[in-house]
Structures are given as structure tokens and as C-alpha cells.
């Protein structure tokens, strides 16, 4: 069923609180995964919702492990962006995600240094989000992401990236 909403109705919807992780390796390359549920060549960094009573930092560490198999003892948190960064969902996704209750997501991002080896990354988790993963240069990130998240990725790179755009 396709719901139609006015721009005013959409503007009244809240943002879903979310965290993101910019996982960087010893070469300052960034982990990205290709989502199971997205068609096309789009990649993203690990991200996910904040559970009730959970701090953004705890949510980031949990989401990283749930999506990549990388446990908290294999990372060092190096930076956190100051402000919440928001993006709006495209109209075609608005009623398909989160029961249509949110207009998009408001995110807190953390840069974490990966202290392990590639063999310790395991995307075949209990609830897989990615079909494949790779390390990319920070300069490639904006072009690799779905268009509606690009402004957030630009802000993440500007605020907590190790290589400034």
C-alpha cells in the first residue's frame, strides 16, 4: 500500500536517533559494507538505532559488533562528531522503513581505530546487514554512498575524518 503524505505531514515526523561508525584501519582506509537490502553499487559504514537507555557510544560499539563481528576490544574510539547529523528518507522509502513513523535519521558518528586483522571481520552475523565489505579511501566515500546520505557523509568526513576533503 502506497501512502501519500503532504510535505507538511512529513515535516512533522520526528527523526529516528541513530549512530554511525567510521571504522578506520592502520592505513586510514574506511570500512564499508554493501547492504543486503539495497540494489545497486551502494556502500555504507556501519550504523544503527539506539536502544532505550543506551548511550550513543554504547550503541555504536554494539552496532559495530552486530554488523561486522568486530568486538569493542578490537577498536579504540578516536573521535565523536559534536552535533547530530540528520538526513531525510526519499519519499519512496518513507512508508517502507520503521513503519512510516520517521522522516529520516538523526545520527551521532564515532571514528574508531581498528586494532585487529581483516580475519577478525565477520559480516556473517546473526542478522546480516552486508553481503560484502571492503576498505576504501576516505576520498571515495561520498561517491560510494546512496545519494540521500551524501550530505551526512560529507559532514562526517569534515568533522571526524582523518583525511580532510
mmCIF file of the C-alpha atoms, coordinates in Angstrom:
data_MODEL
# 
_entry.id   MODEL 
# 
loop_
_atom_site.group_PDB 
_atom_site.id 
_atom_site.type_symbol 
_atom_site.label_atom_id 
_atom_site.label_alt_id 
_atom_site.label_comp_id 
_atom_site.label_asym_id 
_atom_site.label_entity_id 
_atom_site.label_seq_id 
_atom_site.pdbx_PDB_ins_code 
_atom_site.Cartn_x 
_atom_site.Cartn_y 
_atom_site.Cartn_z 
_atom_site.occupancy 
_atom_site.B_iso_or_equiv 
_atom_site.pdbx_formal_charge 
_atom_site.auth_seq_id 
_atom_site.auth_comp_id 
_atom_site.auth_asym_id 
_atom_site.auth_atom_id 
_atom_site.pdbx_PDB_model_num 
ATOM 1   C CA . UNK A 1 1   ? 0.000  0.000   0.000  1.00 0.00 ? 1   UNK A CA 1 
ATOM 2   C CA . UNK A 1 2   ? 1.389  3.385   -1.012 1.00 0.00 ? 2   UNK A CA 1 
ATOM 3   C CA . UNK A 1 3   ? 0.633  6.185   1.390  1.00 0.00 ? 3   UNK A CA 1 
ATOM 4   C CA . UNK A 1 4   ? 0.615  9.746   0.227  1.00 0.00 ? 4   UNK A CA 1 
ATOM 5   C CA . UNK A 1 5   ? 1.573  12.462  2.677  1.00 0.00 ? 5   UNK A CA 1 
ATOM 6   C CA . UNK A 1 6   ? 1.713  16.174  2.307  1.00 0.00 ? 6   UNK A CA 1 
ATOM 7   C CA . UNK A 1 7   ? 5.064  17.927  2.778  1.00 0.00 ? 7   UNK A CA 1 
ATOM 8   C CA . UNK A 1 8   ? 3.635  19.419  5.983  1.00 0.00 ? 8   UNK A CA 1 
ATOM 9   C CA . UNK A 1 9   ? 2.800  15.948  7.362  1.00 0.00 ? 9   UNK A CA 1 
ATOM 10  C CA . UNK A 1 10  ? 6.290  14.706  6.535  1.00 0.00 ? 10  UNK A CA 1 
ATOM 11  C CA . UNK A 1 11  ? 7.886  17.756  8.161  1.00 0.00 ? 11  UNK A CA 1 
ATOM 12  C CA . UNK A 1 12  ? 6.052  16.960  11.432 1.00 0.00 ? 12  UNK A CA 1 
ATOM 13  C CA . UNK A 1 13  ? 7.511  13.455  11.625 1.00 0.00 ? 13  UNK A CA 1 
ATOM 14  C CA . UNK A 1 14  ? 10.449 13.021  14.025 1.00 0.00 ? 14  UNK A CA 1 
ATOM 15  C CA . UNK A 1 15  ? 13.914 11.734  13.192 1.00 0.00 ? 15  UNK A CA 1 
ATOM 16  C CA . UNK A 1 16  ? 14.978 8.314   14.455 1.00 0.00 ? 16  UNK A CA 1 
ATOM 17  C CA . UNK A 1 17  ? 18.010 8.504   16.774 1.00 0.00 ? 17  UNK A CA 1 
ATOM 18  C CA . UNK A 1 18  ? 20.889 6.559   15.297 1.00 0.00 ? 18  UNK A CA 1 
ATOM 19  C CA . UNK A 1 19  ? 24.654 6.114   15.499 1.00 0.00 ? 19  UNK A CA 1 
ATOM 20  C CA . UNK A 1 20  ? 27.274 5.541   12.849 1.00 0.00 ? 20  UNK A CA 1 
ATOM 21  C CA . UNK A 1 21  ? 30.818 4.178   12.960 1.00 0.00 ? 21  UNK A CA 1 
ATOM 22  C CA . UNK A 1 22  ? 33.690 5.302   10.778 1.00 0.00 ? 22  UNK A CA 1 
ATOM 23  C CA . UNK A 1 23  ? 35.989 2.316   11.285 1.00 0.00 ? 23  UNK A CA 1 
ATOM 24  C CA . UNK A 1 24  ? 39.486 3.119   10.038 1.00 0.00 ? 24  UNK A CA 1 
ATOM 25  C CA . UNK A 1 25  ? 42.383 0.715   9.666  1.00 0.00 ? 25  UNK A CA 1 
ATOM 26  C CA . UNK A 1 26  ? 46.101 1.403   10.141 1.00 0.00 ? 26  UNK A CA 1 
ATOM 27  C CA . UNK A 1 27  ? 46.243 2.914   6.625  1.00 0.00 ? 27  UNK A CA 1 
ATOM 28  C CA . UNK A 1 28  ? 43.345 5.308   7.410  1.00 0.00 ? 28  UNK A CA 1 
ATOM 29  C CA . UNK A 1 29  ? 41.136 3.406   4.967  1.00 0.00 ? 29  UNK A CA 1 
ATOM 30  C CA . UNK A 1 30  ? 37.482 3.126   5.945  1.00 0.00 ? 30  UNK A CA 1 
ATOM 31  C CA . UNK A 1 31  ? 35.327 0.012   6.324  1.00 0.00 ? 31  UNK A CA 1 
ATOM 32  C CA . UNK A 1 32  ? 32.246 -0.011  4.097  1.00 0.00 ? 32  UNK A CA 1 
ATOM 33  C CA . UNK A 1 33  ? 29.701 -2.730  3.509  1.00 0.00 ? 33  UNK A CA 1 
ATOM 34  C CA . UNK A 1 34  ? 27.257 -3.300  0.678  1.00 0.00 ? 34  UNK A CA 1 
ATOM 35  C CA . UNK A 1 35  ? 23.815 -3.675  2.219  1.00 0.00 ? 35  UNK A CA 1 
ATOM 36  C CA . UNK A 1 36  ? 21.828 -6.863  1.787  1.00 0.00 ? 36  UNK A CA 1 
ATOM 37  C CA . UNK A 1 37  ? 18.597 -4.937  1.158  1.00 0.00 ? 37  UNK A CA 1 
ATOM 38  C CA . UNK A 1 38  ? 19.819 -2.332  -1.344 1.00 0.00 ? 38  UNK A CA 1 
ATOM 39  C CA . UNK A 1 39  ? 20.100 -2.838  -5.063 1.00 0.00 ? 39  UNK A CA 1 
ATOM 40  C CA . UNK A 1 40  ? 22.974 -1.213  -6.849 1.00 0.00 ? 40  UNK A CA 1 
ATOM 41  C CA . UNK A 1 41  ? 26.585 -0.479  -6.053 1.00 0.00 ? 41  UNK A CA 1 
ATOM 42  C CA . UNK A 1 42  ? 25.934 1.479   -2.854 1.00 0.00 ? 42  UNK A CA 1 
ATOM 43  C CA . UNK A 1 43  ? 28.059 1.033   0.235  1.00 0.00 ? 43  UNK A CA 1 
ATOM 44  C CA . UNK A 1 44  ? 27.796 2.399   3.745  1.00 0.00 ? 44  UNK A CA 1 
ATOM 45  C CA . UNK A 1 45  ? 29.588 2.500   7.053  1.00 0.00 ? 45  UNK A CA 1 
ATOM 46  C CA . UNK A 1 46  ? 28.076 0.565   9.981  1.00 0.00 ? 46  UNK A CA 1 
ATOM 47  C CA . UNK A 1 47  ? 25.136 2.317   11.610 1.00 0.00 ? 47  UNK A CA 1 
ATOM 48  C CA . UNK A 1 48  ? 22.053 1.536   13.634 1.00 0.00 ? 48  UNK A CA 1 
ATOM 49  C CA . UNK A 1 49  ? 19.468 2.618   16.159 1.00 0.00 ? 49  UNK A CA 1 
ATOM 50  C CA . UNK A 1 50  ? 19.964 3.491   19.797 1.00 0.00 ? 50  UNK A CA 1 
ATOM 51  C CA . UNK A 1 51  ? 18.143 1.183   22.206 1.00 0.00 ? 51  UNK A CA 1 
ATOM 52  C CA . UNK A 1 52  ? 16.186 2.662   25.148 1.00 0.00 ? 52  UNK A CA 1 
ATOM 53  C CA . UNK A 1 53  ? 18.558 3.574   27.991 1.00 0.00 ? 53  UNK A CA 1 
ATOM 54  C CA . UNK A 1 54  ? 21.640 3.138   25.792 1.00 0.00 ? 54  UNK A CA 1 
ATOM 55  C CA . UNK A 1 55  ? 24.204 5.903   25.284 1.00 0.00 ? 55  UNK A CA 1 
ATOM 56  C CA . UNK A 1 56  ? 25.273 6.755   21.725 1.00 0.00 ? 56  UNK A CA 1 
ATOM 57  C CA . UNK A 1 57  ? 28.775 5.390   22.472 1.00 0.00 ? 57  UNK A CA 1 
ATOM 58  C CA . UNK A 1 58  ? 27.397 2.065   23.727 1.00 0.00 ? 58  UNK A CA 1 
ATOM 59  C CA . UNK A 1 59  ? 25.046 1.853   20.733 1.00 0.00 ? 59  UNK A CA 1 
ATOM 60  C CA . UNK A 1 60  ? 27.960 2.473   18.348 1.00 0.00 ? 60  UNK A CA 1 
ATOM 61  C CA . UNK A 1 61  ? 30.061 -0.295  19.897 1.00 0.00 ? 61  UNK A CA 1 
ATOM 62  C CA . UNK A 1 62  ? 27.097 -2.703  19.863 1.00 0.00 ? 62  UNK A CA 1 
ATOM 63  C CA . UNK A 1 63  ? 26.116 -1.902  16.274 1.00 0.00 ? 63  UNK A CA 1 
ATOM 64  C CA . UNK A 1 64  ? 29.713 -2.302  15.101 1.00 0.00 ? 64  UNK A CA 1 
ATOM 65  C CA . UNK A 1 65  ? 29.887 -5.782  16.586 1.00 0.00 ? 65  UNK A CA 1 
ATOM 66  C CA . UNK A 1 66  ? 26.411 -6.774  15.363 1.00 0.00 ? 66  UNK A CA 1 
ATOM 67  C CA . UNK A 1 67  ? 27.163 -5.728  11.782 1.00 0.00 ? 67  UNK A CA 1 
ATOM 68  C CA . UNK A 1 68  ? 30.855 -6.568  11.396 1.00 0.00 ? 68  UNK A CA 1 
ATOM 69  C CA . UNK A 1 69  ? 31.758 -9.035  14.139 1.00 0.00 ? 69  UNK A CA 1 
ATOM 70  C CA . UNK A 1 70  ? 34.377 -6.512  15.360 1.00 0.00 ? 70  UNK A CA 1 
ATOM 71  C CA . UNK A 1 71  ? 34.266 -6.514  19.166 1.00 0.00 ? 71  UNK A CA 1 
ATOM 72  C CA . UNK A 1 72  ? 34.957 -3.489  21.367 1.00 0.00 ? 72  UNK A CA 1 
ATOM 73  C CA . UNK A 1 73  ? 38.369 -4.840  22.404 1.00 0.00 ? 73  UNK A CA 1 
ATOM 74  C CA . UNK A 1 74  ? 39.477 -4.531  18.747 1.00 0.00 ? 74  UNK A CA 1 
ATOM 75  C CA . UNK A 1 75  ? 38.793 -0.783  18.483 1.00 0.00 ? 75  UNK A CA 1 
ATOM 76  C CA . UNK A 1 76  ? 39.827 2.500   20.043 1.00 0.00 ? 76  UNK A CA 1 
ATOM 77  C CA . UNK A 1 77  ? 37.404 5.425   19.875 1.00 0.00 ? 77  UNK A CA 1 
ATOM 78  C CA . UNK A 1 78  ? 39.315 8.387   18.474 1.00 0.00 ? 78  UNK A CA 1 
ATOM 79  C CA . UNK A 1 79  ? 36.629 10.989  17.772 1.00 0.00 ? 79  UNK A CA 1 
ATOM 80  C CA . UNK A 1 80  ? 32.927 11.791  18.019 1.00 0.00 ? 80  UNK A CA 1 
ATOM 81  C CA . UNK A 1 81  ? 31.126 14.446  15.999 1.00 0.00 ? 81  UNK A CA 1 
ATOM 82  C CA . UNK A 1 82  ? 29.678 17.307  18.036 1.00 0.00 ? 82  UNK A CA 1 
ATOM 83  C CA . UNK A 1 83  ? 26.201 17.747  16.610 1.00 0.00 ? 83  UNK A CA 1 
ATOM 84  C CA . UNK A 1 84  ? 23.553 15.305  15.497 1.00 0.00 ? 84  UNK A CA 1 
ATOM 85  C CA . UNK A 1 85  ? 23.554 14.955  11.703 1.00 0.00 ? 85  UNK A CA 1 
ATOM 86  C CA . UNK A 1 86  ? 20.185 14.374  10.033 1.00 0.00 ? 86  UNK A CA 1 
ATOM 87  C CA . UNK A 1 87  ? 19.061 13.065  6.686  1.00 0.00 ? 87  UNK A CA 1 
ATOM 88  C CA . UNK A 1 88  ? 15.589 12.691  5.214  1.00 0.00 ? 88  UNK A CA 1 
ATOM 89  C CA . UNK A 1 89  ? 14.443 9.488   3.571  1.00 0.00 ? 89  UNK A CA 1 
ATOM 90  C CA . UNK A 1 90  ? 13.398 9.644   -0.077 1.00 0.00 ? 90  UNK A CA 1 
ATOM 91  C CA . UNK A 1 91  ? 9.610  9.583   -0.485 1.00 0.00 ? 91  UNK A CA 1 
ATOM 92  C CA . UNK A 1 92  ? 9.674  6.038   -1.903 1.00 0.00 ? 92  UNK A CA 1 
ATOM 93  C CA . UNK A 1 93  ? 11.234 4.739   1.353  1.00 0.00 ? 93  UNK A CA 1 
ATOM 94  C CA . UNK A 1 94  ? 9.306  6.854   3.840  1.00 0.00 ? 94  UNK A CA 1 
ATOM 95  C CA . UNK A 1 95  ? 6.495  4.372   4.475  1.00 0.00 ? 95  UNK A CA 1 
ATOM 96  C CA . UNK A 1 96  ? 8.639  1.246   3.977  1.00 0.00 ? 96  UNK A CA 1 
ATOM 97  C CA . UNK A 1 97  ? 11.073 1.820   6.855  1.00 0.00 ? 97  UNK A CA 1 
ATOM 98  C CA . UNK A 1 98  ? 10.275 1.908   10.571 1.00 0.00 ? 98  UNK A CA 1 
ATOM 99  C CA . UNK A 1 99  ? 6.531  1.704   9.976  1.00 0.00 ? 99  UNK A CA 1 
ATOM 100 C CA . UNK A 1 100 ? 6.453  5.167   8.432  1.00 0.00 ? 100 UNK A CA 1 
ATOM 101 C CA . UNK A 1 101 ? 6.958  6.773   11.863 1.00 0.00 ? 101 UNK A CA 1 
ATOM 102 C CA . UNK A 1 102 ? 10.111 8.735   10.978 1.00 0.00 ? 102 UNK A CA 1 
ATOM 103 C CA . UNK A 1 103 ? 11.096 11.203  8.273  1.00 0.00 ? 103 UNK A CA 1 
ATOM 104 C CA . UNK A 1 104 ? 14.712 10.051  8.421  1.00 0.00 ? 104 UNK A CA 1 
ATOM 105 C CA . UNK A 1 105 ? 17.523 9.622   10.903 1.00 0.00 ? 105 UNK A CA 1 
ATOM 106 C CA . UNK A 1 106 ? 19.487 11.876  13.208 1.00 0.00 ? 106 UNK A CA 1 
ATOM 107 C CA . UNK A 1 107 ? 22.931 10.438  13.784 1.00 0.00 ? 107 UNK A CA 1 
ATOM 108 C CA . UNK A 1 108 ? 25.903 10.674  16.117 1.00 0.00 ? 108 UNK A CA 1 
ATOM 109 C CA . UNK A 1 109 ? 29.120 9.426   14.492 1.00 0.00 ? 109 UNK A CA 1 
ATOM 110 C CA . UNK A 1 110 ? 32.248 7.900   16.026 1.00 0.00 ? 110 UNK A CA 1 
ATOM 111 C CA . UNK A 1 111 ? 35.637 7.359   14.404 1.00 0.00 ? 111 UNK A CA 1 
ATOM 112 C CA . UNK A 1 112 ? 37.109 4.116   15.699 1.00 0.00 ? 112 UNK A CA 1 
ATOM 113 C CA . UNK A 1 113 ? 40.581 2.782   15.002 1.00 0.00 ? 113 UNK A CA 1 
ATOM 114 C CA . UNK A 1 114 ? 40.550 -0.914  14.083 1.00 0.00 ? 114 UNK A CA 1 
ATOM 115 C CA . UNK A 1 115 ? 43.283 -2.672  16.032 1.00 0.00 ? 115 UNK A CA 1 
ATOM 116 C CA . UNK A 1 116 ? 42.660 -6.154  14.680 1.00 0.00 ? 116 UNK A CA 1 
ATOM 117 C CA . UNK A 1 117 ? 43.278 -8.014  11.441 1.00 0.00 ? 117 UNK A CA 1 
ATOM 118 C CA . UNK A 1 118 ? 40.967 -8.431  8.449  1.00 0.00 ? 118 UNK A CA 1 
ATOM 119 C CA . UNK A 1 119 ? 40.424 -12.053 9.510  1.00 0.00 ? 119 UNK A CA 1 
ATOM 120 C CA . UNK A 1 120 ? 38.599 -10.706 12.602 1.00 0.00 ? 120 UNK A CA 1 
ATOM 121 C CA . UNK A 1 121 ? 35.935 -9.010  10.475 1.00 0.00 ? 121 UNK A CA 1 
ATOM 122 C CA . UNK A 1 122 ? 32.897 -11.250 10.053 1.00 0.00 ? 122 UNK A CA 1 
ATOM 123 C CA . UNK A 1 123 ? 29.795 -9.896  8.301  1.00 0.00 ? 123 UNK A CA 1 
ATOM 124 C CA . UNK A 1 124 ? 28.085 -13.303 8.534  1.00 0.00 ? 124 UNK A CA 1 
ATOM 125 C CA . UNK A 1 125 ? 26.423 -12.340 11.799 1.00 0.00 ? 125 UNK A CA 1 
ATOM 126 C CA . UNK A 1 126 ? 23.158 -13.491 13.396 1.00 0.00 ? 126 UNK A CA 1 
ATOM 127 C CA . UNK A 1 127 ? 21.274 -10.776 11.490 1.00 0.00 ? 127 UNK A CA 1 
ATOM 128 C CA . UNK A 1 128 ? 23.478 -9.920  8.480  1.00 0.00 ? 128 UNK A CA 1 
ATOM 129 C CA . UNK A 1 129 ? 23.301 -6.399  7.080  1.00 0.00 ? 129 UNK A CA 1 
ATOM 130 C CA . UNK A 1 130 ? 26.033 -6.642  4.452  1.00 0.00 ? 130 UNK A CA 1 
ATOM 131 C CA . UNK A 1 131 ? 26.702 -9.018  1.560  1.00 0.00 ? 131 UNK A CA 1 
ATOM 132 C CA . UNK A 1 132 ? 30.307 -7.888  1.148  1.00 0.00 ? 132 UNK A CA 1 
ATOM 133 C CA . UNK A 1 133 ? 32.761 -5.432  2.641  1.00 0.00 ? 133 UNK A CA 1 
ATOM 134 C CA . UNK A 1 134 ? 35.996 -3.658  1.795  1.00 0.00 ? 134 UNK A CA 1 
ATOM 135 C CA . UNK A 1 135 ? 38.354 -0.883  2.898  1.00 0.00 ? 135 UNK A CA 1 
ATOM 136 C CA . UNK A 1 136 ? 38.212 2.316   0.819  1.00 0.00 ? 136 UNK A CA 1 
ATOM 137 C CA . UNK A 1 137 ? 40.000 5.637   0.820  1.00 0.00 ? 137 UNK A CA 1 
ATOM 138 C CA . UNK A 1 138 ? 38.133 8.431   2.535  1.00 0.00 ? 138 UNK A CA 1 
ATOM 139 C CA . UNK A 1 139 ? 38.137 10.304  -0.773 1.00 0.00 ? 139 UNK A CA 1 
ATOM 140 C CA . UNK A 1 140 ? 35.922 7.542   -2.263 1.00 0.00 ? 140 UNK A CA 1 
ATOM 141 C CA . UNK A 1 141 ? 33.282 7.511   0.464  1.00 0.00 ? 141 UNK A CA 1 
ATOM 142 C CA . UNK A 1 142 ? 30.893 10.199  -0.735 1.00 0.00 ? 142 UNK A CA 1 
ATOM 143 C CA . UNK A 1 143 ? 30.587 8.711   -4.219 1.00 0.00 ? 143 UNK A CA 1 
ATOM 144 C CA . UNK A 1 144 ? 30.084 5.200   -2.786 1.00 0.00 ? 144 UNK A CA 1 
ATOM 145 C CA . UNK A 1 145 ? 27.051 6.034   -0.610 1.00 0.00 ? 145 UNK A CA 1 
ATOM 146 C CA . UNK A 1 146 ? 23.379 6.277   -1.616 1.00 0.00 ? 146 UNK A CA 1 
ATOM 147 C CA . UNK A 1 147 ? 22.656 9.847   -2.732 1.00 0.00 ? 147 UNK A CA 1 
ATOM 148 C CA . UNK A 1 148 ? 20.271 10.725  0.112  1.00 0.00 ? 148 UNK A CA 1 
ATOM 149 C CA . UNK A 1 149 ? 23.023 10.153  2.730  1.00 0.00 ? 149 UNK A CA 1 
ATOM 150 C CA . UNK A 1 150 ? 25.813 12.043  0.959  1.00 0.00 ? 150 UNK A CA 1 
ATOM 151 C CA . UNK A 1 151 ? 25.493 15.315  2.883  1.00 0.00 ? 151 UNK A CA 1 
ATOM 152 C CA . UNK A 1 152 ? 25.845 13.415  6.157  1.00 0.00 ? 152 UNK A CA 1 
ATOM 153 C CA . UNK A 1 153 ? 28.951 11.610  4.892  1.00 0.00 ? 153 UNK A CA 1 
ATOM 154 C CA . UNK A 1 154 ? 30.482 14.927  3.819  1.00 0.00 ? 154 UNK A CA 1 
ATOM 155 C CA . UNK A 1 155 ? 29.855 16.293  7.321  1.00 0.00 ? 155 UNK A CA 1 
ATOM 156 C CA . UNK A 1 156 ? 31.280 13.126  8.942  1.00 0.00 ? 156 UNK A CA 1 
ATOM 157 C CA . UNK A 1 157 ? 34.457 13.414  6.882  1.00 0.00 ? 157 UNK A CA 1 
ATOM 158 C CA . UNK A 1 158 ? 34.743 17.113  7.705  1.00 0.00 ? 158 UNK A CA 1 
ATOM 159 C CA . UNK A 1 159 ? 34.173 16.641  11.435 1.00 0.00 ? 159 UNK A CA 1 
ATOM 160 C CA . UNK A 1 160 ? 35.894 13.354  12.313 1.00 0.00 ? 160 UNK A CA 1 
ATOM 161 C CA . UNK A 1 161 ? 37.680 12.134  9.179  1.00 0.00 ? 161 UNK A CA 1 
ATOM 162 C CA . UNK A 1 162 ? 41.414 11.663  9.295  1.00 0.00 ? 162 UNK A CA 1 
ATOM 163 C CA . UNK A 1 163 ? 41.851 12.998  5.763  1.00 0.00 ? 163 UNK A CA 1 
ATOM 164 C CA . UNK A 1 164 ? 40.035 16.272  5.131  1.00 0.00 ? 164 UNK A CA 1 
ATOM 165 C CA . UNK A 1 165 ? 38.119 16.530  1.813  1.00 0.00 ? 165 UNK A CA 1 
# 
